[in-house]
């Protein structure tokens, strides 16, 4: 059994103003439990996050910054007063248990569906179908060709993020993280295959990344330039339009370098998909951006206790985030510390709603000699 003190993942860390007792981060994980009217978090959310308060830092599920941002059924928002009040219940419980929690801000963009938007078309950088699947109240449906967002609508979206960040602060969160992952709105603007604009938000690399940088600066305002993370997925390789080729990675090189000139507390990086189940993450994929970004880096995707300890010990990342492991192991930090076997989650319950498969995973039992 590994000694707790010998595990780099269990050492304290600082991510800007965030002081963490360990480097085991709970990654954002969509669970579709906001079934209450108005996409308001419930007591189930409070219980779920409270159970996982032992994480060095909790990053919540992606949370809608406005009604036009919605693109997945039963995901909570942060744009109404009832939502702010309900999230305050979550943060109070997590803080009472000694935890730290930041809110991830999400906009689906063109990967939404008219079923989420009262029959209206979703907006995207250009009128190009992303050919993704949207989880609607009646199940998964193919995306449609979106509207090209006007400049005024883009500016309003930036303001929605700023307001959401202010709401998160009022709700008691310790910071916010910008969702710039996968096929969502911000990566759509970064992608030259989907962003065919020729105005201030498209046409070349610098203009394609303007939306993200504008959002970073807007979101940082309510936090006095502190406690703002950005989550990126340069290695996202899925569907018709997203290819992790060298030109794409080179664009992300420039983007990450630009983030050094903006108020970003940490970079949360999703690595490449593993070639096989049980495979080991490639440290080089993270080292590429570690060399570019000046601040703390959180590595994500496919890590276990051994590979997580190794990437932190090598200095390639400051912390490691875990998603599926935290779903089935609310006491993940304790299991790492004591060398306990990890439980396995049930994917059939990920988006089904209710307590089953959400707050009913047991903690590991005490046994003599640990």
N, C-alpha and C positions, 0 to 999 in steps of 0.2 A: 504494500500500500504506500502511495507517495505521501511524504510528510507535508502537511499544509504549508509550512513556512518555506518549503523548498519549491513551491509552485509559483512561477512568475505571475500566473493569472490571479493569484490571491494577494498580490502586493497592492498597496494603495497607489492611486494615480490621480493626476490632476488634468482635467480637460478644461482649460481656461479657468473660469470661476467655479467649475464643478469639481468638488473634492470627492473622490470615490474611494471606498474602503477596499474594493477589489476591481479587477479588470474584466470581469465576466458581465457582459452587457446583454440585456434582453433586447433583441432586434424587433422592429415593427412586424406585426403579424396580423393580417386581416382575419377576423373571426366572425363577422356578420352577426353580432349579437344585439345590435341597436334596433330592436323590433318595436320600441315604444314610439308613439306619435312624435313627429318632428325630429327623428333620428337623435333622440336624447339618450345619453348613457344611463344605464340602470344600476341597481344594486349588484347585479351580476358582474358588471365591469369593476366596481369597487372591490368585490371579492377576488376577482381574477388577478388584478394588479397587486392587491394586498398580499395574496399568496406568494407573489414573486418579488416582494420587497427586498429580499436578500441580494438581488442583483446589484452589481456596482452602480449600474444606471439602467433604468427602464426607459426605453423609447416606445411610446405607444403605437398602436395601429395607426396607419394613415387616416387622417381626419379631415373632412371636407371644409374648405375655407369659404364656401358659399353654395347657394342652391344650384348655380350653374356649373359647379365643380363636380357634382355627384356622378359617379360612374360604376357603382357596385352596390348591391342591395344591402340594407341593414348595417351600413357603416355610419358611425356617429359623425356629427359636425361640431364646429366651434364658431358658428356665425350667429347664434341666437342666445338670448338671455337664459332660457331654460337649459340649453346645452352647457353654457358657462357654469351655471349653478350645479348641474349634475357632475360635471368634471371636477368642480371644487370638492365634492364629496370624495372622489377618487383620490385626489392629491392629498387631502387631509388624512385619509386612512394610510396611504403609503408613507407619508411623512411621520405619522404617529408610530409607525413600525420601523423608523430609521432609514427609510429608502429615499431615493432621488428619482425624479421622473420628468422627462421632457415630452412634449407633444409633437408628433409629426404632422406637418401640413401638406395636404394632398389636393390636387386638381387632376381629374381624369382626362380632360380635353377631348380629343377625337375618339378616344377609346370608350367614351360613354355611349349611350343609346337613347333614342327618343322616349323609351319607356321610363327613363329616369327623369325626363325633362318636360313632362306634360305634353309629349308629342312633338316638341321642337327638336330641330337638328342640333347635335353637339357642335361646339366650335373647336377649331384646330388652327394650326399655322396656315394651312392651305386646304383646298377642297380635294383632299386625297384620302381615300379610305385606308385606314391602317391595317385592315384585315386582321383584327383581333376578335376576342370574344368578351362580351360584357355580361356580368352576372346580374340579371334583372330579377324583379319580384317573381317572375314566372320561369326562371331558369336562365341558363346561358344562351345568349343570342349573338349572332354575327353583327359586327359593327357596320355602320352605313357611311356613305360619303358625307363628311362634315361640311359646315360652313367655314369659309376663311374668316378668321376673326379680324375685325377692324382694329385700327390703332387705338381708338377710344376704348374698345372692349379689352384690349390687352392692358391698357393703362388701368382700367377698372379692376382687372384681375390682379394686377400688382397691388392695388389698394386693398383688395379683398385679403390678400396675404398679410398686409400690414395690420389690418383690423383683426384678423385671426390671431396674429402674434400678440396683440394687445389683449385680446380676450383670453388667450392662454395665460398671460401674466396675471390677469385678474382672477383666473381660476386657480391660481396657486402653483402652476408648473414651475420647474427650475430652469426651463429653457424651451426652445423649439428646434425642430429639425425640418429642413426643407426636403420634400419628397421629389427627387429628380432622378427617379429610378425607372428602369424597364421601359414600357411604351407610353408612360403618362405624359401630361402636357409639356413639361419642360424638356424631356428628351425628344419629344416631337419637334420642338423648335430647334433643338441642336442638330437634328437629323436632316441633311440636305436632300434626302429622298422624299421626305414628308414636308419639309419647309421649302417651298418654291417661291417665297416672297422676294420682292425687290425693293422693299422699303427699309425702315430703320431696324426691323426685326428679322431680316433675311437677306440673302444674296451673297454673303461671304461669312467666313468663320466668326469674325468679330461681331457681326450683326446677329448671327444666329444665337450667340450666347448672351446677347443683351438681356433677354427676358429673365434668365436666371440671375444675372448680376443685379438687375433692377430689383428683383424680388429679395435677394440677399440684403441689399441696402435698406429696402423698405421694412423688412422683418426685423432688422437689427435695431431700428429706431426705438421701439418700445422697450428694448432690453439694453439701451445705452451701449450698443455695440458689442455686448457680451452674450454668451450662452446661446449662440446660433450655430447649429450644425448643418451640414449639407450631405445628403446621401446620393452617390453617383453609381452608375453601373456601366462603365465603358466597355465591359466584356459581354454585354447583353447581346445574344446571338439567337434571335428568334423571329419567326414570321417572315413576311416578304421583304420588309424594309430595314430591319435591324441586323446589321452584320458587323461583327467585331474584327474588321480587317485593319490593316496597318494605317490607312488614311483616317479611319475613325479613331483609333487609339492616338494618333498624332494630334487630332483635333482636341481630344480630351487632355493631352499633355498641355496644350496651350490654355485650355479652360482652367485646369488645376493651377497652373502658374498664375493665372489672373486672380484666382481666389485669394492668393497671398496679399493682394492689394485691397481686399474687402474684409469686413468684420465677420470672419468665419472662425468659430471656436474650435471646430474639429471637422475632419473629413471622414465620412463613413462610406467605405468602399466595398461594393459587392464584387467578388472575384469571378473568375470563369466557372461555368458549370463543370462539375467533375465528369471525367470520361466514363467512370463506372461507379456504382454504389460502393461506398466504403473507401473510395479513393482519397488521396491526400491532396489538399489544396496546394497550389503552386506558389511558393513564397515570392518568386520573381514577378508575378503579376501585381503584387502589392508593393514590392520594392521599387518598381518603375515609378509609381506615384509618390512613394515615400521620399524619393530623391528630389521630387519637384515641390511638394507641399511642405511649407515651413512649420505647420502646426501639428497637433496630435492626430493620429490616424487610427481608426477602428477598422479591423479586417472582418469580413463576413463571407460565409458560404462554405459549408462542408467541414467545418472544424469540429474536432472533439477535444477532450482534455489534453491529450498528448500533443496534437498538432497546434492547439491554441497556446499551450505553454511554450512550445518551441518557437513560434513566431514572435511571441513577446520577448522571450529570452534573447533572441537574435537581434532585437531592436527593429525588426521590420514593421511592427505595429505596436501601438501603445496599449491596445485593448482588443478584445475579440467579441463579436456579437453572435448570439445563438438564437435561432427562431424555433425550429421544430423540437430541439432539446428542451426549451423552456415550456413548450406546450404541454409535454407529458411529464415534465420534472419541475414542479414549482419550487422545489428545494435544490435546484441545479448546483448552486454554489456549495452547498453542504455535501452533495454527492461527489463533486470534484474534490473537495477538501479531504473526504474520508475514503476516496477511491471506490465508491459504490458503483454498482452497475446502473446504467441508465434505462429508464422505462421507454417504451415506444408508443407514440401517439397513434390515434386512429383517424386517418384522413377522411373517412366517411362522415365524421362529426365536425369537420373544420368549419363549415358554413351552414350548419343545420339549425342553429338557434338553440336556446335553452341551456340548462346547466350541464347536460350530458356531454362529455368530451370537452368541457370548458373549465369548470371549477371542481370536478370530482376526481382528478388525478391525485393519488395518495402521495404523501411524503414517505421517504424511506424509513423503515422502522429501526429503532435502536436494537442493537444486539451486543452481547457481551464481547468485549475486546474490539468494539466498533465494527 
